[in-house]
Amino acid sequence: MEKPFALIVEDNPDIVALFQHVLDLAGYHTEIVLDGIRAMERISAFHPDIVLLDLQLPGMTGVEILKQMRTNEELSTIPVVVITAYSNYSDRLPFQPDLLLLKPVNVQQLSSLVQRLQSTHGARREFAHDPITGLYTVPVFTERLTASLERVRQASVLRFGVLFADLMKMDELRDRLESRQLNTFLHRLADRFKSTLRPADTIAWSAEEATLLALVEEIPTPEGTLKIAERVQEALNRHLENQVEGIELHAISGVLICDSEYGDIQKIMEDVTRAQRLLRNGTYSSPAVFDHKVVLTNK
């Protein structure tokens, strides 16, 4: 089996040696690049499985590399670990890395992240996009979720959100439409969902649950997060009006706010499912915002 590929973009020999040690133990093939332009060329050509990125680089800064990766659909799911000596630098980055390591580097944090990402390497390579909607698959979504959880564990003030939107009466829709018609319908719905969110958000489709998912980094207040869910739900419901004769289609939506209280992503996804159930059975009105304890805000 081919080894996963890690690109180390760093000119400090001590840090490079530590990274190589951790990545070698995890079974990665590593390459070291010192120049930003060269690094971007290698990333675009070979799509590494992880990039360890210093921000101070000749030719092209690490900030510009991160921006180009996050705004390129083919590169946006590649995990990026940013290395910096400044603890508050994360707040000023236009796009968030999967992990921010402060110098001197915490090797334990890096080892933990690498091991978690390694477990989903094959799934990301082979099944990155759903063939019908064109959105990311659940394995890619959970991979990015893993990285987000690692990041909030080292900076407890940060939170992120899992936004979900469920299409009601999906069984009726499947019975009514032919396969080609249903695929076209879902592809257009996914495009509408995607258009309501930011380009950097990780957006996925769970075919099994008929659920649209979005990972919303650096969420605002609960009230601000509710407005995001309201915007998404309103846009989807406008799109669904009169789409299929005889079926009054509509979507419900919610956001689960996640912080360092969560032990693993399995618990997060379980709470997303629980929140979906509460909305589907009418316990709470849609849209609503949840956390690991209670509903924070609901209409």
N, C-alpha and C positions, 0 to 999 in steps of 0.2 A: 504493500500500500504506500502510495506517495506521501512523503512528509508534508505537513502544512508549512506555509512560508511566512516568515516574520521579517519585516523590513525595519531595521533600526536606523533612525535618522538622528544621529547624535555624534558630537565630536569629542566628548569627554571620555578618555580611555577607561577610567575607573567605572563609569556608569555603563559603558558598552560591555565591559567584562561581566558585570553583574547581570545585565540583561541576557547576554549570551548563555550564561550559566543557567538561569531560570528557564529560558526557552529550550535549551538543549535537553534539560531534564524532562520537559513537557513534550519532547519529540518533534520540535520544530527545526526546519532548515532556516538559518538566519543569513541575512546580508546587511552590510553596513554601508550607509551612504552619508557623506558629509555635506553635500551641496543640495540646496532646496530644489533647484530646477531639475537636477538629476533624480532626486527623490520622487518628484511628481511624474517624471517620465517612467520610472520603474513601477510606480503605483498604477498608472494608467495602462501600462503594457501587461503587467502580471497579476494585478488584483491580489495583493497579499492577504493572508488570513488575519493578520494583525499588523498595525503600524505603531511603532514607538517613536514619538515625534518631539524633538526639541523645538522650542519656539524661535530661538535666535540662530538663524542660518544664513549663510551667504547665498546670493542669487535669488532666492524666494523664501520669505519667512514661513515659519511653521503655521502662523495664523492664516496665511493665504492658502497653504496646502490644505488645512482643515476646511476652509471655506469651499475650495474647489471639490473636495471629496464629499462634503455634505450636500452640495447642490447638484451633484452628478448622480443620477439614479443608479448607475452601474457600480459606483464606488461608495454610495452612502451607507451601506450596511457593514462596511469593513470597520472593525473595532479600532479606535484610535486612542492611544494612551499618550497624553501630553505631559512633558517633563518641564518643570519650571522651578525657579527658586522663590517665586512670589506667591504667597498663599491666597491673595485676593484676585489673582489674574483670571480665574475662572469667571468671575462676575463680568469681566470686560470683554470676553471672547464673543464674537458674533455668532458662533456655532459651538455647541458643547461637545467636548470629547467624551469618550466612554469612561475614562478615568483620568484624574489629574494627580500626578505624582509630584510631590515636593522634594527638592534636593535638600539634604541627602535622601536618597530614594528608599522608600519602604518596600523591601523586597517581598515581604509577606503579602502585602496587598496585590502586588503584581502577580505573584505565584497563584493566588486565589483566583484572580480574574482569568489568567491564562488557562488554568485547569477547567474552569467553568465553560469558557468559550471553546475549548478543545472538544468538549463533549458534543457540541452541535456543529462542528466543522463540516462533516459530511452532508448534513441536511442543508446547510446554507449553500454549499457548492452545487448540489444537484437539484434542489427544489426551491430556488429563491423566490420565484414568482408563481402565483396561481395562474394556470393557463386560461381561465375564463375571464377573470376580472383584471388581470395584469398587475394586481397588488401583491405585496409580499405575502408569503405563507406564514402560518403560525410559528413554525420553527425559527424563521428569521426574526419574527416579532419577539419571541421569547429570548432569543439571543441578545437582542438589543435591550430587552427588559432586564436581563442578567447584568449587563454592563451598567445600566442606570441605577440598579439597586446597589451595586458595588460603590458607585460614586456617592450616593447619599449616606452610605455608612461611614465615609471618611469626612463628611461635611453635613452634620445633622440638620443644619438650617435649610438644606435643599430638599425639595419635594418634586415629585413628578406625578403625572396623572395617566391613567388608562381610560381613554374615552371609548365607549362602545355604542353602537347603534344597531338595533334589531329590526328586521323587516317583519311585520306582523302578517299573518295569513300566507305564510310561505308555502304551506302544504297545498292550499287552494291554488296558488300560483303554479306550482309544479304540475298539478293535475290538469290545469287549463292550457298551459303553453307547451308547444313542442320543444324538443331539446334545443334546436337552433334559436328559436324565439326567446327561450329562457336565458340562454347564454348572452344574447344581445342585450336583453333587459338588464341582466346583472352587470355586464360590462359598463353600460351607460350609468347605472346607479353608482358603481364604484367611481367613475369619473366625476360624478356630481359630488360625492363624498370627499374625494381628494381635493376638489376645487375650493372647498370651504376651509381647508386647513393650510398650514404653512408648508413650504417646500421641504423643510428640514425634518418635519414630523415623520416618524416611521408609521406607515399605514398598511394594514393587512386585512385579509379576508379569511374568515373561518368558514369553510364550506360546510363542515359538519354541523356547526351551530347556526349557520346563516347569519353571521354577525360581522359587521364592519368594526375594525379596531384601529385605534390611533394612540401612539405613545406621545404624550404631550410633555415635553421637558420644561423645567422651570416654570411651573404653573403659577398663576397669580393667586389672589385671595379666593376662598371658596365661592364668593359671590361672582368674582370674575370668571372662575372656571365654569360656573353655571351658565354664564352668558355664552361661552364657547359651545356648550352642549345645546343651548337654545338655538344658536345660529345654525348648528349642524342639523338639528331636528327640523327646523323650519325649512331649510334648503331642501332636505330630502323629501319632506311632505309636499312641497310645491312641485318637485319633480315627479312624485308619484300620482299626482292628481290625474284621474281619467286615463291612466296608463293601460289598464286592462279592463275591458267592458265587463260589468257585472261583479267586480271585486273592488271594494273600497280599501285600497292599500294605504298603509301608513307606517311610519317608523317611530320607535321610542328610543330615547338615548339617556345616557348617564355617564358620570365620570367617577372613577375610584381614585381617591388621593392616596399616594403611596409615600411612605417615609421610612426612616431607619427602624421603625417598629417591626417591619416585616422581616421574617427570618429567611425566606426564600421565595422564588417566583411562583412556585406551585401554590403557595398560600395566596399570593396576589391573584392568580387566575381563578382559584376557588372563590375568592371574594367577588371577583367580577361576575362569575356565574350566579352567586347568591344575590348580587345586586340586580342582575337581569331578571331573576325569578321574582324579586320583590316588585319590580316594575310591571312585569307581565301579569301578575295576579292582582294588581291594583292596590297593593299595600302602600305604595308611594306613587305619586303622580309623576309623569315624565315631562321634562327632564329632571334629574335629581343628581346631587353630589353626595358621594359616600366616602367614609374612611374606614379604617379597620375596626372601629367601635360602633359608630352610629351614622345615620344620615345627617350631614351637616346642613344642607339647605335643600328644600324641595318646594315646588310650586303648589 
